Structures are given as structure tokens and as C-alpha cells.
């Protein structure tokens, strides 16, 4: 990989490499300046949309500009920005500026961070970006995907790849004023399993989301637990937690959810009766723990 930054210290380096980059770029099928991201937030959620990451420096997403340099990523790699959530959040948009030389779909994956690099052993969501419109090199425009993926607090990477396209992902600047901010990015090579991080690098990317309301999380938990296990004990605990929350009794809400988690664990280990399957138990426990984290238990 090679990279270039807009500064007097690298002007000579960029000049020497520009011809090589241009020849390579003309041969690729996809060039992504920055990254790719989500298109659109539903009107019902628009008022509560938050900006998780934005290194576009205020450039409107309707802008079309000429990309001139950046970090070349091989066709079999995934690369993209790192972002951190402090609350349970639904990711509604991940995007960036791209030069589109093909109409073929581009894979987008969201992974947790492990020891500062992407963890491809736990892919949390896989999405498809269909580039549009196709543009002549080196014109770039904003492209995005809408994962609508709910994640608990933590650090993640949104990686974009060009597998089976024979192209490259291109992070960079423009000759019309787009100078992305320095942010952390990571990459994953599926052919070798190797992961790495670039920290920091100029990367034009944006991540938007909606913070989940605690009452919504409890309602979702109730829907998922109704009819699970023997009797109605688990569902009753969630209903009790809802009542405590409505009364603004956070202490009892937290303790009730803790009791719910303990009961799910016990029922998943039961030797007889209506035992909860391990995978289902893990999902219920994770949901309850996310809610407790949201409450600050």
C-alpha cells in the first residue's frame, strides 16, 4: 500500500508517484475515495439521528469532484473507518465519496474491534452497496448504504471491499477542496485472514445512527421472550422492569433485569422441562445486558 497526504512535506513524493497511481487507477473497476455509506434515514427517526463520525469537512453529499490521490487497497481487501458507540445505537448510514467505474455491487461488512483491529471472526452485518451512477475516472460522488443494524456500546469497523470486482478501494483527497480529516481506519485481507489498522489517515467517511430508547429495548425484549421457557416468569420480569422504568425507579429496573438474566441462565442449563436453547439464551441475555448498560446499571 502507498498513501499521500496534502502537505508540503509530501509534495515531491506525490509528484513522483502520480503517474503510477493514474496508470493503476485506470485499470481498476472501483475506486472509493473515503468509504461507502448509508443512504437515508426514515422520517420517523430523522429527529433523533446523531453523527457518530464525519470526516467530510462539510462537503455536501451532492458534490461531484475529481479525485487525485489516496491509499490504494488491493481488490481482495476490505477497508474502512473505525467508530465508537457509547450507547446502544442503530446504524442508519455509512458512506463516503467514490469514483464509480462499474455497476457491480460492493460488499460492506461491520465488524467489532478486537485489540484495536477488525475482528473478522465476528461479522455483525453484511450489506451490499450498488454503486450509482457510473462515473468517468476520476470523478467522485457520495455513495452509501443503510445497515439499520443495532449495536451495543463498543468500538467497530465498517469495512468496504471490492471482492470479485477486480477493483480497488481508494481513500484520498481532491483537486476541488475535499480534504478529509485524519481518522482511524482498519483493513482485513480475507485471503490471508490478516488484519491491520491505519491510524490516523485522511479518510472521507460518515457514519450516522439513532440512539435506541430504553423503553424500546424493553419492548423488544418482551416480544422476544414471550412464550419462551416454562410458564410466564421471564416475560413477567420484563413487564415488571417496564413498570419500574415508567415509575423512574432505575434501581429496581436494573435489579429486575439482573434477575431476568440469572433466570435465563438457569433455564438454559435445565435438565428437564422447557429448556431454553443456548443460542436463544445468549440472545436474550445480550439484549438484557444492553438495556442495563443503557440504563447505567
N, C-alpha and C positions, 0 to 999 in steps of 0.2 A: 504494500500500500504506500501511496505517496500523498502528501497534503500540501496545501499552500494557504497562507494567510495574507490578508491585505495589510501590509506594513512595509516600511522602507527596508527593513532587515531581510525581507524575503523577495524583494522585487527582482533581484537578479536571478534567483532560483526559479521564480515563476517564468521569467522570460526564457530561460534555457529549456524549461520543461513544457512550455505551452504547445509547441509543435507536436511533441509526443502525445500530450493529452488529447489534442484535437484529432490526431490520426486514430487514437484508440476510441475516442468518443464516437466518431463517425461509424465505427464498426459495431457498436453496441445497439441493443434493442430498447433498453430502458435506461434513462438517466434520472436519478432523483436528486434534486437539489434540496437538501434537508431530508425530509421524510414524507410520508403519506399519512393522511388522517381522515378523521371522521367527517361525514358530510351532514350536518344538520342535526338540530336538537328539536324534539317535538315541542309544539307550542305550550303544551301542558307543563313542560319542565323549563321553559325558557327563562322564567323569572329567577329560578334558583341555580342557573348554570354558573359554575365557577371556572376560573382559569387555573389549571394545575401547572402548566408550563407554556411559555410563549417566547420564542426566540426570533420572532419575525420582525422585531423592531418596528411594529406599527404598519408594516406594508399590507395594504388591503389584499384579501384573498382573490380579488378580481384582477389583480395585476398580472400582466404578461411581460416578462423581461428576458434578457439574454444572459444565460449562464456562462461563466467563463472559466471557473476553476473549482477545485474542491478535493475531496478524498475519494479515490477510486476503490470500489468494492468489487471483488470478483463475483461472477454470476451465481456461484453456489452458496454465497454467504447471505446471512440475514444481519441487518444492522439497524440501529435506531436509538432513540433517546431514552435516558433513564428519568423516571419521575417518582415522586414520593407522595403518599397519601397519609394524612393524619387522622382521617375519619373514613368510615365506610362510604364508598363513593361509587356511583355508576358512571363509567367512562362513556361519554357520548360522542366524542370526536377525537381523532388522532390524525394530524395532517401535516402537509408541507408542500414546498414547491418542487415540481418535477418537470423534466423535459420528456415528453412522450413520443417515442418513435415506434410504438406498437400499440395495438388494441388488446393484446393478450392480458389476462388477469395477473395481478401481482399478489402473492401471499403476504399476509400480515399476521404476526403472532405476538401475543402478550405473555411474558414470562416473569416469574418472580426473580428478584435479585438474590444471589447467594454468594456471600463473601465478596460483594462488590462487582460481580459479573453476572450475566444472564444465566439462568438455570434451565436449560432445555429439557431436563428430565421431568419438569412440571409445567407443561404448556397449559395456560389457563384459558386461552381462547385463540381460535384460528379464524381469520376473516379474509375475504377476497376483495381486493381493490381492482375495479375495472377502469383502467385509465381512459379519460375522455377530456378534451378531444385529442386526437393525434396531432402533434406539432412538429414543424421542421426544426432540426437542430440549428442553433442551440436555444430556441425559445423555451421558456419555462412558465408553468402556471400552477396554481394551488390544486392539489388533489387530496382527497380524504376518504376515510372510512368511518362508519358509526358502529363501534363494537356493542354499545349498550350492555356492557359487562360490569357487573357489580363486584367490587373488590374490597376486602377489609384493609385497615391501615397497614402500610408496609411500603417497600420500595420495589419497583417493577421496571421492566424494559419493554418498549413497544418496538419490535423488530420487523423490518421490511426486507423481503428477499426477492430475487429475480430468478428463482429456480425454473428450469425448463424454458427459459426465455432467451438465454444466451446474451443477456444484457448486463448492466452494472447499475449499482446504486451510486449516486453522485451527490455528495454534500458540498455546498460551496457558496460562493458569492455571486454578484452580478455586476455588469458594467453600467447598471442604471441605479445603483444605490442600495441594493439589499445587502446589508452586512449583518448576518445572523449573530446573535450573542454567543458567547462561549458557554457551552453546557456539556454535561457528561453524556457520552454515548457508549453503547456496547455492541459487540458483534458475536455471531455464532456461526461456525462452519459446520453444516450438517454432515459433510462428507468425512470429517475427522472427529467431530464432537468437541473441538476446541472452542473455548470462549475467551473473549478478551474485552478490555474496556479502553476507550479513548477518553481521557479526562484532563482538561476540557478541550473541546473542539468547536469551531464555528459550525453551527447546525441550525438550519431554519426549520423549526418544528413547532407544532402546537398540540396541546392535549387539554381537552375540556371535559367537565364532568358535572354531576349533580350529587350533592351530599344526601345520603339516604336519611330519611326521618326515622327516629327510633320507633315511633308508633307503626310505621310501615313495615319495619323489620319484624316487629312482634306479630303483626297481622300475617306476614308471610310465613313466619314460624308456626303460627297456629294452623294455617292452611296445610302446611307440610306434615304436621304431627297428628292431625285429626284422623282417627281410625288406626293409629299406629300403636302397637303394644296391647297388652291386656287391659280392658276397661278404658276409662277416660282420664286416668290420672295425669298423664303427660299434657293432654290438651287443657285440663283443668288448671294446671300450674301456669301455663301460658296465659290463660284468661285471668288468673289471679295477678300475674305480673302486669297485664294490661290495666287492671283496675288500680293497682298501686301506682303505675305511671300516670294514670289520669288524675290521681289524687296528689301528684307531685311527691310521692313517697319513694325517693330513689333508693334508700337503704333497703326497704323491703322488696323493691323491684329487683335489685341486684341479688339479694339472698334467695328469692324465689327462682330466679334463673339459675343460680348455683345449684339449688335443689333439683331443678329440672335436668341439668347436666349429669348430676350424680345418678339420678334415676335412669336416664338413658343408658349410662354406662353399665348399670346393674342389669337392666333388661337385655342389653346386648350380650351379656355373659350368662344369662339364664340357661339352665339345663333343660327346662321343660316349659310348656306353655307357649304363648305367642311371642317368641323371641324376636328382637329387632336385628335384622341383618347388619353386619359390621359396616358396610358401606353407607347404609341409611343412617345408622347411628352416628357415624363420623360427620355426615352432612348436618344432622340436627345439632350435634354438639358444636360444630364450627359456627352455625348460624346463631346459636345462643351466646357463644363466646364473642362473636362480632357485636352483638347487641350490648353485652356487658361492657365491651371496650368503648362503644359509642357513648354509653352512659357514664363512663369513667369509674366503673366499679373497682 
